[in-house]
Amino acid sequence: MREIVRWTTPTIKITFDTIDPAEITAAYLTIKTNGSTVVSKDITTMTVGDGFISWTLTQEECGNLAANTRAVVVCDWKLSSGTRGESRTAVFNVVEAGKDEVI
């Protein structure tokens, strides 16, 4: 299983095979642990690439994830045509970093 290490700055990347990410007009990344939303990011902090969109978490956001839990990650998006979609749900184990703070 994939991991997110607390207090790091991981990039969450969502890839698309059938739509052009440049046509996305609204997007939200949500990360939940223990059923509660811990990180919520919108299109204003999103990066658009060739066939993908991505967000980079800050150390603070990543540090807010509870250690030794599972983080559930999902992206909701909307195209300029009005079509709306959702990514597959991804699950990550959240593990401790060596230093338990922002450095």
The first five atom37 places (N, CA, C, CB, O) and aatype in JSON, in Angstrom:
{
  "aatype": [12, 1, 6, 9, 19, 1, 17, 16, 16, 14, 16, 9, 11, 9, 16, 13, 3, 16, 9, 3, 14, 0, 6, 9, 16, 0, 0, 18, 10, 16, 9, 11, 16, 2, 7, 15, 16, 19, 19, 15, 11, 3, 9, 16, 16, 12, 16, 19, 7, 3, 7, 13, 9, 15, 17, 16, 10, 16, 5, 6, 6, 4, 7, 2, 10, 0, 0, 2, 16, 1, 0, 19, 19, 19, 4, 3, 17, 11, 10, 15, 15, 7, 16, 1, 7, 6, 15, 1, 16, 0, 19, 13, 2, 19, 19, 6, 0, 7, 11, 3, 6, 19, 9],
  "atom_mask": [
    [1, 1, 1, 1, 1],
    [1, 1, 1, 1, 1],
    [1, 1, 1, 1, 1],
    [1, 1, 1, 1, 1],
    [1, 1, 1, 1, 1],
    [1, 1, 1, 1, 1],
    [1, 1, 1, 1, 1],
    [1, 1, 1, 1, 1],
    [1, 1, 1, 1, 1],
    [1, 1, 1, 1, 1],
    [1, 1, 1, 1, 1],
    [1, 1, 1, 1, 1],
    [1, 1, 1, 1, 1],
    [1, 1, 1, 1, 1],
    [1, 1, 1, 1, 1],
    [1, 1, 1, 1, 1],
    [1, 1, 1, 1, 1],
    [1, 1, 1, 1, 1],
    [1, 1, 1, 1, 1],
    [1, 1, 1, 1, 1],
    [1, 1, 1, 1, 1],
    [1, 1, 1, 1, 1],
    [1, 1, 1, 1, 1],
    [1, 1, 1, 1, 1],
    [1, 1, 1, 1, 1],
    [1, 1, 1, 1, 1],
    [1, 1, 1, 1, 1],
    [1, 1, 1, 1, 1],
    [1, 1, 1, 1, 1],
    [1, 1, 1, 1, 1],
    [1, 1, 1, 1, 1],
    [1, 1, 1, 1, 1],
    [1, 1, 1, 1, 1],
    [1, 1, 1, 1, 1],
    [1, 1, 1, 0, 1],
    [1, 1, 1, 1, 1],
    [1, 1, 1, 1, 1],
    [1, 1, 1, 1, 1],
    [1, 1, 1, 1, 1],
    [1, 1, 1, 1, 1],
    [1, 1, 1, 1, 1],
    [1, 1, 1, 1, 1],
    [1, 1, 1, 1, 1],
    [1, 1, 1, 1, 1],
    [1, 1, 1, 1, 1],
    [1, 1, 1, 1, 1],
    [1, 1, 1, 1, 1],
    [1, 1, 1, 1, 1],
    [1, 1, 1, 0, 1],
    [1, 1, 1, 1, 1],
    [1, 1, 1, 0, 1],
    [1, 1, 1, 1, 1],
    [1, 1, 1, 1, 1],
    [1, 1, 1, 1, 1],
    [1, 1, 1, 1, 1],
    [1, 1, 1, 1, 1],
    [1, 1, 1, 1, 1],
    [1, 1, 1, 1, 1],
    [1, 1, 1, 1, 1],
    [1, 1, 1, 1, 1],
    [1, 1, 1, 1, 1],
    [1, 1, 1, 1, 1],
    [1, 1, 1, 0, 1],
    [1, 1, 1, 1, 1],
    [1, 1, 1, 1, 1],
    [1, 1, 1, 1, 1],
    [1, 1, 1, 1, 1],
    [1, 1, 1, 1, 1],
    [1, 1, 1, 1, 1],
    [1, 1, 1, 1, 1],
    [1, 1, 1, 1, 1],
    [1, 1, 1, 1, 1],
    [1, 1, 1, 1, 1],
    [1, 1, 1, 1, 1],
    [1, 1, 1, 1, 1],
    [1, 1, 1, 1, 1],
    [1, 1, 1, 1, 1],
    [1, 1, 1, 1, 1],
    [1, 1, 1, 1, 1],
    [1, 1, 1, 1, 1],
    [1, 1, 1, 1, 1],
    [1, 1, 1, 0, 1],
    [1, 1, 1, 1, 1],
    [1, 1, 1, 1, 1],
    [1, 1, 1, 0, 1],
    [1, 1, 1, 1, 1],
    [1, 1, 1, 1, 1],
    [1, 1, 1, 1, 1],
    [1, 1, 1, 1, 1],
    [1, 1, 1, 1, 1],
    [1, 1, 1, 1, 1],
    [1, 1, 1, 1, 1],
    [1, 1, 1, 1, 1],
    [1, 1, 1, 1, 1],
    [1, 1, 1, 1, 1],
    [1, 1, 1, 1, 1],
    [1, 1, 1, 1, 1],
    [1, 1, 1, 0, 1],
    [1, 1, 1, 1, 1],
    [1, 1, 1, 1, 1],
    [1, 1, 1, 1, 1],
    [1, 1, 1, 1, 1],
    [1, 1, 1, 1, 1]
  ],
  "atom_positions": [
    [[0.84, -1.18, 0.0], [0.0, 0.0, 0.0], [0.89, 1.24, 0.0], [-0.96, 0.0, 1.22], [1.98, 1.25, 0.57]],
    [[0.41, 2.27, -0.63], [1.14, 3.53, -0.7], [1.14, 4.21, 0.66], [0.53, 4.45, -1.76], [0.28, 3.96, 1.5]],
    [[2.13, 5.09, 0.86], [2.27, 5.79, 2.15], [2.37, 7.3, 1.96], [3.5, 5.28, 2.9], [2.84, 7.78, 0.94]],
    [[1.91, 8.02, 2.97], [2.17, 9.44, 3.11], [2.93, 9.58, 4.42], [0.83, 10.32, 3.09], [2.48, 9.11, 5.46]],
    [[4.08, 10.22, 4.36], [4.88, 10.44, 5.55], [4.52, 11.82, 6.11], [6.42, 10.35, 5.24], [4.59, 12.82, 5.41]],
    [[4.12, 11.85, 7.38], [3.74, 13.11, 8.01], [4.88, 14.13, 7.94], [3.33, 12.88, 9.48], [6.05, 13.75, 7.92]],
    [[4.52, 15.41, 7.9], [5.44, 16.55, 7.91], [6.28, 16.65, 6.64], [6.35, 16.45, 9.1], [7.29, 17.36, 6.62]],
    [[5.88, 15.95, 5.56], [6.56, 16.09, 4.28], [5.67, 16.91, 3.35], [6.88, 14.69, 3.66], [4.63, 17.42, 3.77]],
    [[6.07, 17.05, 2.11], [5.3, 17.83, 1.12], [5.0, 16.96, -0.11], [6.08, 19.1, 0.71], [5.51, 17.23, -1.19]],
    [[4.17, 15.94, 0.06], [3.87, 15.07, -1.08], [2.98, 15.77, -2.11], [3.19, 13.78, -0.6], [2.22, 16.68, -1.78]],
    [[3.1, 15.33, -3.34], [2.23, 15.81, -4.41], [1.23, 14.72, -4.75], [3.06, 16.22, -5.68], [1.61, 13.58, -5.01]],
    [[-0.05, 15.08, -4.73], [-1.12, 14.16, -5.1], [-1.46, 14.45, -6.56], [-2.39, 14.32, -4.15], [-1.85, 15.57, -6.9]],
    [[-1.32, 13.45, -7.41], [-1.5, 13.62, -8.85], [-2.68, 12.77, -9.33], [-0.2, 13.22, -9.62], [-2.75, 11.57, -9.06]],
    [[-3.61, 13.42, -10.04], [-4.78, 12.76, -10.61], [-4.61, 12.75, -12.12], [-6.12, 13.47, -10.19], [-4.49, 13.82, -12.73]],
    [[-4.59, 11.58, -12.75], [-4.39, 11.48, -14.2], [-5.71, 11.23, -14.91], [-3.4, 10.37, -14.53], [-6.64, 10.65, -14.35]],
    [[-5.77, 11.69, -16.16], [-6.98, 11.56, -16.98], [-6.62, 10.97, -18.32], [-7.68, 12.93, -17.16], [-5.62, 11.35, -18.93]],
    [[-7.44, 10.02, -18.77], [-7.24, 9.39, -20.07], [-8.18, 9.96, -21.13], [-7.44, 7.88, -19.96], [-7.83, 10.0, -22.31]],
    [[-9.37, 10.4, -20.72], [-10.39, 10.76, -21.7], [-10.83, 12.22, -21.68], [-11.57, 9.9, -21.49], [-11.64, 12.62, -22.52]],
    [[-10.34, 13.01, -20.74], [-10.69, 14.43, -20.74], [-9.42, 15.28, -20.72], [-11.6, 14.77, -19.51], [-8.34, 14.82, -20.33]],
    [[-9.58, 16.52, -21.14], [-8.46, 17.46, -21.13], [-8.5, 18.22, -19.8], [-8.53, 18.45, -22.34], [-9.44, 18.98, -19.57]],
    [[-7.51, 18.04, -18.95], [-7.51, 18.73, -17.65], [-7.58, 20.25, -17.77], [-6.28, 18.36, -16.89], [-8.0, 20.92, -16.82]],
    [[-7.18, 20.81, -18.91], [-7.26, 22.26, -19.1], [-8.71, 22.75, -19.14], [-6.54, 22.67, -20.38], [-8.96, 23.94, -18.97]],
    [[-9.67, 21.83, -19.36], [-11.09, 22.19, -19.4], [-11.74, 22.16, -18.02], [-11.83, 21.26, -20.33], [-12.93, 22.44, -17.9]],
    [[-10.99, 21.82, -16.99], [-11.54, 21.76, -15.63], [-11.72, 23.19, -15.11], [-10.61, 20.93, -14.69], [-10.78, 23.98, -15.09]],
    [[-12.95, 23.5, -14.68], [-13.26, 24.83, -14.16], [-13.42, 24.84, -12.64], [-14.51, 25.37, -14.82], [-13.38, 25.9, -12.02]],
    [[-13.6, 23.68, -12.06], [-13.71, 23.56, -10.6], [-13.14, 22.21, -10.22], [-15.2, 23.71, -10.1], [-13.36, 21.21, -10.89]],
    [[-12.39, 22.2, -9.12], [-11.81, 20.94, -8.65], [-11.54, 21.06, -7.15], [-10.5, 20.59, -9.42], [-11.17, 22.12, -6.65]],
    [[-11.75, 19.95, -6.46], [-11.54, 19.9, -5.02], [-10.84, 18.6, -4.67], [-12.88, 20.03, -4.25], [-11.25, 17.53, -5.11]],
    [[-9.79, 18.7, -3.88], [-9.1, 17.53, -3.34], [-9.48, 17.42, -1.88], [-7.54, 17.65, -3.53], [-9.35, 18.39, -1.13]],
    [[-9.93, 16.25, -1.47], [-10.32, 16.03, -0.08], [-9.54, 14.84, 0.46], [-11.85, 15.79, 0.04], [-9.46, 13.79, -0.18]],
    [[-8.97, 15.0, 1.65], [-8.27, 13.92, 2.33], [-8.92, 13.74, 3.69], [-6.73, 14.21, 2.46], [-9.01, 14.69, 4.48]],
    [[-9.37, 12.52, 3.96], [-10.02, 12.21, 5.22], [-9.24, 11.15, 5.98], [-11.46, 11.74, 4.99], [-8.68, 10.23, 5.38]],
    [[-9.21, 11.29, 7.3], [-8.72, 10.23, 8.17], [-9.75, 10.02, 9.25], [-7.31, 10.57, 8.78], [-10.33, 10.98, 9.76]],
    [[-9.99, 8.79, 9.59], [-10.99, 8.43, 10.61], [-12.34, 9.07, 10.33], [-10.51, 8.84, 11.99], [-13.06, 9.44, 11.26]],
    [[-12.71, 9.2, 9.03], [-14.0, 9.72, 8.64], [-14.14, 11.23, 8.67], [0.0, 0.0, 0.0], [-15.19, 11.76, 8.31]],
    [[-13.1, 11.96, 9.08], [-13.15, 13.41, 9.15], [-12.24, 14.03, 8.09], [-12.75, 13.9, 10.55], [-11.14, 13.54, 7.84]],
    [[-12.72, 15.11, 7.47], [-11.9, 15.82, 6.49], [-10.77, 16.53, 7.21], [-12.75, 16.82, 5.67], [-11.0, 17.33, 8.11]],
    [[-9.54, 16.24, 6.79], [-8.35, 16.84, 7.39], [-7.74, 17.86, 6.44], [-7.32, 15.75, 7.74], [-7.23, 18.9, 6.88]],
    [[-7.78, 17.58, 5.14], [-7.23, 18.49, 4.13], [-8.28, 18.68, 3.05], [-5.9, 17.94, 3.53], [-8.88, 17.72, 2.56]],
    [[-8.5, 19.95, 2.68], [-9.4, 20.28, 1.58], [-8.74, 21.39, 0.77], [-10.81, 20.73, 2.12], [-8.44, 22.46, 1.28]],
    [[-8.52, 21.11, -0.51], [-7.86, 22.08, -1.38], [-8.73, 22.29, -2.61], [-6.42, 21.6, -1.78], [-9.44, 21.38, -3.04]],
    [[-8.67, 23.5, -3.19], [-9.49, 23.77, -4.37], [-8.62, 24.09, -5.57], [-10.45, 24.92, -4.09], [-7.4, 23.95, -5.54]],
    [[-9.27, 24.53, -6.63], [-8.6, 24.76, -7.91], [-7.54, 25.84, -7.84], [-9.62, 25.12, -8.97], [-6.62, 25.87, -8.66]],
    [[-7.64, 26.74, -6.87], [-6.7, 27.86, -6.79], [-5.27, 27.41, -6.48], [-7.16, 28.86, -5.74], [-4.32, 28.14, -6.76]],
    [[-5.12, 26.23, -5.9], [-3.78, 25.72, -5.59], [-3.4, 24.51, -6.44], [-3.69, 25.35, -4.11], [-2.42, 23.82, -6.15]],
    [[-4.18, 24.27, -7.47], [-3.99, 23.11, -8.34], [-3.01, 23.43, -9.46], [-5.34, 22.65, -8.92], [-2.96, 24.56, -9.95]],
    [[-2.23, 22.44, -9.86], [-1.35, 22.53, -11.02], [-1.96, 21.68, -12.13], [0.1, 22.06, -10.67], [-2.39, 20.56, -11.89]],
    [[-1.98, 22.21, -13.35], [-2.49, 21.47, -14.51], [-1.31, 21.09, -15.38], [-3.54, 22.31, -15.32], [-0.49, 21.94, -15.74]],
    [[-1.23, 19.81, -15.73], [-0.18, 19.32, -16.6], [-0.77, 18.59, -17.79], [0.0, 0.0, 0.0], [-1.98, 18.61, -18.0]],
    [[0.08, 17.95, -18.56], [-0.34, 17.19, -19.73], [-0.99, 15.89, -19.28], [0.85, 16.91, -20.68], [-0.3, 14.91, -19.0]],
    [[-2.32, 15.87, -19.22], [-3.05, 14.67, -18.83], [-3.23, 14.49, -17.33], [0.0, 0.0, 0.0], [-3.66, 13.43, -16.89]],
    [[-2.91, 15.52, -16.55], [-3.07, 15.38, -15.1], [-3.31, 16.72, -14.42], [-1.84, 14.71, -14.5], [-3.05, 17.79, -14.98]],
    [[-3.81, 16.64, -13.2], [-3.86, 17.77, -12.28], [-3.19, 17.3, -11.0], [-5.34, 18.28, -12.02], [-3.14, 16.1, -10.72]],
    [[-2.67, 18.25, -10.21], [-2.01, 17.84, -8.98], [-2.08, 18.94, -7.94], [-0.55, 17.46, -9.25], [-2.29, 20.11, -8.25]],
    [[-1.89, 18.54, -6.71], [-1.78, 19.45, -5.57], [-0.59, 18.99, -4.74], [-3.1, 19.47, -4.71], [-0.36, 17.79, -4.6]],
    [[0.17, 19.93, -4.2], [1.24, 19.62, -3.27], [0.81, 20.03, -1.88], [2.57, 20.33, -3.68], [0.41, 21.18, -1.66]],
    [[0.88, 19.1, -0.94], [0.5, 19.4, 0.44], [1.62, 20.17, 1.12], [0.19, 18.1, 1.22], [2.79, 19.97, 0.82]],
    [[1.24, 21.06, 2.03], [2.24, 21.74, 2.85], [2.64, 20.81, 3.99], [1.7, 23.1, 3.4], [1.96, 19.82, 4.27]],
    [[3.75, 21.13, 4.65], [4.16, 20.34, 5.82], [3.08, 20.37, 6.89], [5.49, 20.85, 6.39], [2.81, 19.36, 7.54]],
    [[2.45, 21.53, 7.07], [1.4, 21.66, 8.08], [0.21, 20.77, 7.76], [0.94, 23.13, 8.19], [-0.31, 20.07, 8.63]],
    [[-0.23, 20.79, 6.49], [-1.37, 19.95, 6.09], [-1.05, 18.48, 6.31], [-1.73, 20.2, 4.62], [-1.86, 17.73, 6.84]],
    [[0.13, 18.08, 5.89], [0.54, 16.69, 6.02], [0.72, 16.31, 7.5], [1.85, 16.44, 5.25], [0.42, 15.18, 7.9]],
    [[1.2, 17.25, 8.31], [1.35, 17.01, 9.74], [0.04, 16.86, 10.46], [0.0, 0.0, 0.0], [-0.02, 16.27, 11.54]],
    [[-1.06, 17.4, 9.87], [-2.39, 17.27, 10.48], [-2.98, 15.87, 10.3], [-3.33, 18.3, 9.89], [-3.96, 15.52, 10.96]],
    [[-2.39, 15.07, 9.42], [-2.86, 13.7, 9.24], [-2.42, 12.88, 10.44], [-2.32, 13.08, 7.9], [-1.26, 12.95, 10.86]],
    [[-3.32, 12.11, 10.99], [-3.0, 11.29, 12.16], [-2.1, 10.13, 11.75], [-4.29, 10.76, 12.84], [-2.36, 9.44, 10.77]],
    [[-1.03, 9.94, 12.52], [-0.1, 8.84, 12.25], [-0.77, 7.5, 12.48], [1.16, 8.97, 13.13], [-1.7, 7.38, 13.29]],
    [[-0.3, 6.5, 11.77], [-0.78, 5.12, 11.91], [-2.27, 4.99, 11.61], [-0.51, 4.62, 13.3], [-2.97, 4.18, 12.22]],
    [[-2.74, 5.8, 10.65], [-4.12, 5.7, 10.16], [-4.07, 5.57, 8.65], [-4.98, 6.94, 10.59], [-3.0, 5.54, 8.04]],
    [[-5.23, 5.49, 8.06], [-5.32, 5.48, 6.6], [-5.93, 6.8, 6.16], [-6.17, 4.28, 6.09], [-6.92, 7.27, 6.72]],
    [[-5.33, 7.39, 5.15], [-5.85, 8.62, 4.55], [-6.59, 8.25, 3.28], [-4.7, 9.64, 4.26], [-6.05, 7.55, 2.41]],
    [[-7.83, 8.71, 3.16], [-8.66, 8.46, 1.99], [-8.65, 9.73, 1.15], [-10.13, 8.03, 2.4], [-9.05, 10.8, 1.62]],
    [[-8.2, 9.63, -0.1], [-8.03, 10.78, -0.97], [-8.97, 10.66, -2.16], [-6.56, 10.9, -1.45], [-9.06, 9.62, -2.8]],
    [[-9.69, 11.77, -2.46], [-10.58, 11.79, -3.62], [-10.59, 13.2, -4.21], [-12.03, 11.34, -3.23], [-10.42, 14.19, -3.49]],
    [[-10.79, 13.27, -5.51], [-10.85, 14.54, -6.23], [-12.2, 14.63, -6.94], [-9.67, 14.69, -7.24], [-12.57, 13.73, -7.69]],
    [[-12.92, 15.72, -6.7], [-14.15, 16.02, -7.45], [-13.8, 17.12, -8.45], [-15.33, 16.46, -6.48], [-13.06, 18.05, -8.12]],
    [[-14.33, 17.03, -9.67], [-14.02, 18.03, -10.69], [-15.23, 18.31, -11.57], [-12.85, 17.56, -11.54], [-16.17, 17.52, -11.64]],
    [[-15.17, 19.46, -12.25], [-16.22, 19.88, -13.16], [-15.58, 20.51, -14.38], [-17.22, 20.87, -12.47], [-14.63, 21.29, -14.27]],
    [[-16.1, 20.16, -15.57], [-15.58, 20.71, -16.82], [-16.37, 21.95, -17.24], [-15.63, 19.66, -17.93], [-17.46, 22.2, -16.73]],
    [[-15.81, 22.72, -18.17], [-16.51, 23.9, -18.68], [-17.84, 23.53, -19.34], [-15.62, 24.63, -19.68], [-18.74, 24.37, -19.4]],
    [[-17.99, 22.3, -19.83], [-19.24, 21.83, -20.43], [-20.32, 21.55, -19.4], [-18.99, 20.58, -21.25], [-21.48, 21.34, -19.76]],
    [[-19.95, 21.53, -18.11], [-20.89, 21.2, -17.05], [-20.78, 19.76, -16.58], [0.0, 0.0, 0.0], [-21.35, 19.4, -15.55]],
    [[-20.03, 18.93, -17.32], [-19.82, 17.55, -16.91], [-19.07, 17.52, -15.58], [-19.03, 16.76, -18.0], [-18.1, 18.25, -15.38]],
    [[-19.56, 16.68, -14.69], [-18.94, 16.57, -13.37], [-18.45, 15.14, -13.16], [-19.93, 16.98, -12.24], [-19.08, 14.19, -13.63]],
    [[-17.34, 15.0, -12.45], [-16.81, 13.67, -12.19], [-16.07, 13.6, -10.88], [0.0, 0.0, 0.0], [-15.89, 14.6, -10.18]],
    [[-15.65, 12.39, -10.57], [-14.91, 12.15, -9.34], [-13.83, 11.11, -9.63], [-15.85, 11.66, -8.18], [-14.06, 10.16, -10.37]],
    [[-12.66, 11.31, -9.05], [-11.57, 10.35, -9.23], [-11.88, 9.06, -8.49], [-10.24, 10.95, -8.75], [-12.79, 9.0, -7.67]],
    [[-11.12, 8.06, -8.78], [-11.15, 6.86, -7.95], [-10.64, 7.24, -6.57], [-10.3, 5.69, -8.57], [-9.82, 8.15, -6.43]],
    [[-11.13, 6.56, -5.57], [-10.65, 6.79, -4.21], [-9.3, 6.11, -4.05], [-11.67, 6.26, -3.16], [-9.12, 4.96, -4.44]],
    [[-8.35, 6.84, -3.48], [-7.02, 6.28, -3.2], [-6.86, 6.23, -1.69], [-5.88, 7.12, -3.87], [-7.28, 7.14, -0.98]],
    [[-6.24, 5.17, -1.2], [-6.02, 5.01, 0.24], [-4.52, 4.9, 0.49], [-6.78, 3.76, 0.79], [-3.81, 4.14, -0.17]],
    [[-4.05, 5.69, 1.47], [-2.64, 5.72, 1.84], [-2.5, 5.42, 3.32], [-2.0, 7.09, 1.49], [-3.33, 5.85, 4.12]],
    [[-1.46, 4.69, 3.7], [-1.1, 4.58, 5.11], [-0.36, 5.86, 5.49], [-0.21, 3.3, 5.39], [0.5, 6.33, 4.74]],
    [[-0.7, 6.43, 6.64], [-0.01, 7.62, 7.13], [1.02, 7.16, 8.15], [-1.01, 8.66, 7.75], [0.68, 6.51, 9.14]],
    [[2.28, 7.5, 7.9], [3.37, 7.05, 8.78], [4.09, 8.26, 9.36], [4.36, 6.14, 8.02], [4.08, 9.35, 8.79]],
    [[4.73, 8.05, 10.51], [5.47, 9.1, 11.19], [6.74, 9.46, 10.44], [5.81, 8.68, 12.61], [7.35, 8.62, 9.78]],
    [[7.12, 10.72, 10.54], [8.41, 11.18, 10.05], [9.39, 11.09, 11.22], [8.33, 12.64, 9.47], [8.99, 10.93, 12.37]],
    [[10.66, 11.2, 10.91], [11.66, 11.19, 11.99], [11.51, 12.4, 12.89], [0.0, 0.0, 0.0], [11.66, 12.28, 14.11]],
    [[11.23, 13.55, 12.32], [11.06, 14.79, 13.08], [9.58, 15.14, 13.04], [11.94, 15.97, 12.5], [9.02, 15.3, 11.96]],
    [[8.93, 15.25, 14.2], [7.48, 15.44, 14.29], [7.12, 16.93, 14.35], [6.94, 14.71, 15.53], [6.45, 17.39, 15.27]],
    [[7.58, 17.68, 13.34], [7.28, 19.11, 13.27], [7.71, 19.65, 11.92], [7.98, 19.88, 14.41], [8.41, 18.98, 11.16]],
    [[7.3, 20.88, 11.62], [7.74, 21.56, 10.41], [9.22, 21.87, 10.53], [6.92, 22.85, 10.15], [9.67, 22.38, 11.56]],
    [[9.98, 21.58, 9.48], [11.41, 21.93, 9.5], [11.75, 22.78, 8.29], [12.3, 20.67, 9.53], [12.9, 23.19, 8.13]]
  ]
}
